[in-house]
């Protein structure tokens, strides 16, 4: 049975993921951290694929990692989202998931409904429903029901929240289906469209400043969440980084180019 599809990951699988993610401290990670590096969003996707037996697509598609059932050949998608907002989980009890920054496509859909940047605030509920419908359409377009290869019914969001100051990380797992826009309250505040659930802000769209569409599900509504963890410190008694990788992969050639 596949993790994140038919069961939650085991403790060993999470530890494998943690150790793989920790390797990006060796100078290969996307984020600079003094003399070393830390894993970034692409490193997160690659670590998920490596740890849980998936394939990292590394495209701009709606899914970042694909898991395949070896028995049925069915394929499921993970939309991987990484944000340095773990402190917001502590403060507000909500996880931060940036769904997209496709401002142009969102505005096109809103304008097709007869609204403009000048008057969309007058029909905020309609605008909010359109945004959610656009994201859901992306999923449908790659789904088996539309001739694609992904089974959306078992696909999901996997969010890695972290706190750079203290080095804590935590995984949160959510359904790919977004809440029904009709159950929310919508309004435009300044340059953002806000959707509220019964407890506070659930969606924000910065349509006039950056285009980010953000989703803030409650942490305690996650399908599953990991314990908090920290990256494994790298050994201090050996060299690491790109040079060590080159030496490990091409020992004879490396010796030749470094011999006196």
matplotlib code that plots the C-alpha trace (Angstrom):
import matplotlib.pyplot as plt

x = [0.0, 1.3, 2.0, -0.2, -2.7, -3.9, -2.0, 0.0, 3.8, 5.6, 8.2, 10.9, 9.7, 9.6, 13.1, 14.3, 12.8, 14.4, 17.8, 17.5, 16.4, 19.3, 21.8, 21.0, 23.0, 26.2, 26.3, 23.8, 20.6, 18.7, 18.9, 22.0, 22.8, 26.0, 28.8, 26.4, 23.0, 19.5, 16.9, 14.5, 11.2, 12.8, 14.9, 11.7, 10.1, 13.1, 13.4, 9.7, 10.2, 13.3, 11.9, 8.5, 9.2, 7.8, 9.0, 9.7, 8.2, 10.1, 7.7, 5.3, 2.4, -0.2, 1.5, 5.1, 5.6, 3.8, 3.3, 2.5, 0.7, 2.8, -0.2, -2.7, -0.4, -2.7, -0.9, -1.5, -0.2, 1.3, 1.3, 4.3, 4.3, 7.1, 6.9, 8.9, 5.7, 5.8, 5.5, 2.1, 1.0, 1.8, 0.3, -2.9, -3.2, -3.2, -0.8, 0.2, -0.1, 0.5, -1.7, -0.5, 0.7, -0.9, -2.3, -3.0, -5.1, -7.1, -7.8, -8.8, -11.3, -12.7, -13.0, -14.8, -17.4, -18.0, -16.0, -13.1, -10.3, -12.3, -15.6, -14.7, -14.9, -18.7, -19.0, -16.4, -18.2, -18.3, -14.6, -13.7, -15.6, -13.9, -10.4, -11.2, -12.8, -9.6, -7.4, -9.9, -9.9, -6.1, -6.5, -9.3, -7.2, -4.5, -7.0, -8.1, -11.6, -10.2, -7.8, -4.9, -2.9, -3.6, -6.2, -7.3, -9.5, -6.5, -4.1, -3.3, -1.3, 1.8, 3.0, 6.4, 6.3, 9.5, 11.0, 14.3, 15.2, 15.0, 15.3, 12.1, 10.2, 6.8, 4.8, 1.0, -1.1, -4.4, -7.0, -6.6, -10.2, -10.6, -13.5, -16.7, -16.5, -20.3, -19.7, -17.3, -17.6, -15.7, -14.7, -12.0, -9.7, -7.3, -5.5, -6.5, -9.5, -10.2, -12.3, -13.3, -14.4, -16.1, -12.7, -10.9, -9.1, -9.0, -8.0, -6.2, -5.7, -3.2, -4.6, -3.4, 0.0, 2.0, -0.9, -0.4, -3.5, -2.9, -4.8, -4.7, -6.3, -6.4, -3.6, -5.9, -7.9, -5.0, -5.4, -2.1, 0.8, 4.2, 6.0, 8.3, 11.9, 15.2, 17.7, 20.4, 23.7, 26.3, 29.5, 32.3, 35.1, 34.9, 34.7, 31.4, 29.8, 30.2, 33.8, 33.1, 30.3, 32.6, 35.2, 32.7, 31.2, 34.4, 37.2, 39.9, 39.3, 39.1, 42.5, 44.0, 42.9, 44.0, 47.3, 50.5]
y = [0.0, 3.4, 6.1, 9.2, 7.2, 4.2, 4.7, 7.2, 6.9, 4.7, 6.0, 4.5, 6.2, 9.5, 9.0, 8.1, 11.3, 13.3, 11.9, 12.5, 16.1, 16.6, 15.9, 19.2, 20.9, 19.9, 22.9, 21.5, 22.9, 25.8, 28.0, 29.7, 29.3, 30.9, 28.7, 25.8, 25.4, 24.3, 22.4, 24.5, 23.7, 21.7, 19.7, 18.9, 17.5, 15.4, 14.1, 13.1, 11.2, 9.4, 8.6, 7.3, 5.6, 8.3, 10.3, 14.1, 15.6, 18.9, 20.8, 23.6, 21.1, 20.9, 17.8, 17.6, 14.0, 10.9, 7.7, 4.5, 1.5, -1.5, -3.8, -1.7, 0.8, 3.6, 6.9, 9.4, 12.9, 14.8, 18.6, 19.5, 22.9, 24.2, 27.4, 28.9, 29.5, 26.9, 29.7, 30.6, 27.0, 27.8, 31.2, 30.7, 27.0, 27.2, 25.8, 28.0, 26.6, 28.8, 27.2, 29.3, 32.7, 32.4, 35.9, 36.2, 33.0, 34.0, 37.4, 36.0, 33.7, 36.6, 38.8, 36.0, 36.2, 39.8, 41.3, 43.7, 44.8, 47.9, 46.2, 42.6, 43.7, 44.1, 40.4, 39.0, 35.7, 35.1, 36.0, 33.6, 30.8, 31.4, 31.1, 27.8, 26.5, 27.4, 25.4, 22.5, 22.6, 22.2, 18.9, 17.8, 18.4, 15.9, 13.4, 10.1, 11.5, 13.9, 11.5, 12.2, 9.8, 10.9, 9.5, 12.7, 10.8, 9.7, 12.6, 15.2, 18.2, 17.5, 20.6, 21.0, 23.9, 25.0, 27.6, 28.8, 30.4, 27.3, 24.7, 22.8, 21.1, 19.4, 17.7, 18.1, 16.1, 17.4, 16.3, 17.7, 18.9, 22.4, 23.6, 24.6, 28.4, 28.7, 27.8, 30.7, 34.4, 36.6, 40.2, 42.4, 44.1, 46.6, 44.7, 41.2, 39.0, 37.1, 34.0, 33.2, 29.9, 29.8, 30.3, 33.0, 33.5, 30.4, 31.9, 35.0, 36.2, 39.0, 39.6, 43.2, 42.6, 39.5, 37.2, 34.6, 32.5, 31.2, 28.5, 28.3, 25.0, 24.4, 22.2, 19.9, 19.1, 17.6, 14.0, 13.3, 15.3, 14.3, 14.9, 17.9, 17.2, 18.8, 18.0, 15.6, 17.4, 16.5, 14.6, 17.0, 14.5, 14.3, 16.5, 16.9, 18.9, 18.9, 17.9, 14.8, 13.7, 14.0, 12.0, 9.3, 9.0, 9.3, 8.1, 7.4, 10.5, 12.6, 11.3, 12.1, 15.7, 16.3, 14.5, 16.6]
z = [0.0, -0.9, 1.7, 1.5, -0.6, 1.4, 4.6, 6.6, 6.3, 8.8, 11.3, 9.2, 6.0, 7.8, 9.1, 5.6, 4.3, 7.1, 6.4, 2.6, 3.2, 5.6, 2.8, 1.2, 4.0, 2.1, -0.2, -2.7, -1.1, -2.7, 0.4, 1.6, 5.4, 6.4, 5.0, 4.2, 2.6, 3.6, 1.5, -0.6, -2.3, -5.2, -2.7, -0.8, -3.9, -4.7, -1.1, -1.1, -4.3, -3.1, 0.3, -0.7, -4.0, -6.3, -9.3, -9.0, -12.2, -11.8, -14.1, -13.6, -13.5, -10.7, -9.2, -8.2, -7.3, -8.7, -6.8, -8.8, -7.5, -8.6, -8.6, -10.6, -12.3, -11.0, -10.5, -7.8, -7.4, -4.5, -4.8, -2.6, -0.9, 1.4, 3.4, 6.3, 8.2, 11.0, 13.6, 12.1, 12.9, 16.5, 16.5, 14.4, 14.2, 10.4, 7.7, 4.9, 1.4, -1.7, -4.3, -7.2, -8.4, -11.8, -11.7, -15.4, -15.6, -12.5, -13.9, -17.3, -15.6, -13.5, -16.6, -18.5, -15.8, -16.6, -13.7, -13.8, -11.5, -10.7, -9.7, -8.7, -5.1, -5.5, -6.2, -3.9, -3.5, -7.2, -7.6, -4.8, -6.3, -9.7, -8.1, -6.5, -9.7, -11.7, -9.3, -9.4, -13.2, -13.2, -11.3, -13.6, -16.7, -15.6, -14.2, -15.7, -16.1, -18.7, -20.4, -18.1, -16.0, -12.5, -10.1, -8.4, -6.0, -4.1, -4.8, -2.1, -0.9, 1.1, 3.0, 4.7, 7.2, 8.8, 11.2, 10.0, 13.3, 15.4, 12.6, 13.2, 10.4, 10.2, 7.4, 6.9, 4.5, 3.1, 0.5, -3.0, -3.0, -1.7, 0.5, -1.2, -2.0, -1.2, 2.4, 2.9, 3.4, 0.9, 0.9, -0.7, 1.8, 0.2, -2.5, -1.5, -1.7, 1.5, 2.1, 5.7, 7.3, 10.7, 12.5, 10.4, 7.2, 5.0, 1.6, 0.5, -3.1, -3.8, -7.2, -7.4, -5.7, -6.7, -7.7, -4.9, -4.0, -0.5, 1.4, 5.2, 6.4, 10.1, 11.3, 13.2, 10.1, 8.3, 7.2, 8.9, 10.3, 11.4, 14.6, 14.4, 13.5, 12.7, 10.1, 10.9, 11.5, 8.9, 10.1, 11.1, 10.5, 6.7, 3.7, 2.0, -0.8, -4.6, -4.5, -2.4, -4.7, -7.7, -5.9, -4.9, -8.4, -10.4, -8.1, -10.8, -12.9, -9.7, -8.6, -12.0, -12.0, -8.4, -8.5, -8.6]

ax = plt.figure().add_subplot(projection="3d")
ax.plot(x, y, z, "-o")
ax.set_aspect("equal")
plt.show()
